[in-house]
Amino acid sequence: MDLTAEAVEEVYYNRDRLRGLKMIYEPKYLRFFQARFELQ
């Protein structure tokens, strides 16, 4: 649990610098395993 808490804290403190992903291709099955993403 300590490692999880440290990771969440790190993301929170860097939230202004982190970018997300946009799904550009979504297959019918296994959506997140075969999807294609681009940086936003």
Secondary structure by P-SEA (a helix, b strand, c coil): caaaaaaaaaaaaacccbbbbbbccccccccccccccccc
